[in-house]
Amino acid sequence: MKKLLILCLLAGFSASSHAARCADFATQQEAQEYMERTGDTRLDGDKDGEACKCLPGGSRYGSSVCRR
């Protein structure tokens, strides 16, 4: 029983430790909704409140500053 409890706890920690990246989303809106829902501001590199601005729908989509 102890082993099962430990295994469940470890599985929970590893699942919640996934850091979201802009590549995990298809559009800027999806990333924005995720950031607002979770409070995960790592998607907003310049801290202006807009997540993943290089994704489709973002303010810099298609700009030369976005990696292709």
N, C-alpha and C positions, 0 to 999 in steps of 0.2 A: 504494500500500500504506500509506503514511504517513497519507493522508487517511482511509482506512478504519479504521485504528487509532485515530486521534483521534476519529472519529465514534463508534466503539464505546465509548470511554472517556467521552465526553460523555453518551451515552445512559445509561450505567451510573450516572453521578453524578446525572442528573436523575431517574431512577427511584427512587433511594435517598433522595432529599431530600424526598420527600412526608412531611409531618407528619400523623400520624393524629389525627383529631378524634373526639369522641364521636359525631358525626353519621355517621361511617363505619361504625358498628356498630348492629346491631338490638337487642342486649341488653347488659346490664351484664356478664354472664358472658363474652361474646365479647370485650368491651373488656378485661376483667380478664386473660383468657388471653393476649391480645396483649401487654398491658403486662408480664406476667410472663415471656413468651417473649422479648421484645425488650429489656426494661429501659427502655422509653420511659415515663418517669414524667410526661410532660406531660398524660396522661389523668387524673392524680390532682391536681386543683387545690389541695387542702388538705393533701396529703402524709400522709394517714392510711392509705394502702395500698389504698384502694378506688378503682378506676377508674370514672369515668362513673356516679356514684351516682344520677343523675336518669334513667337509662335503665331500661326495664322489668327488674325483678329487683334493682335497686339500692336501697340503704337510704333514699333520698330520693325514689324514684319517686312521682309524684303530689303531692309536697309543693309548697307555695306558693313555695319558693325556686327551683324549677326553671322555666326559661323554657318557655313553651308556644308 
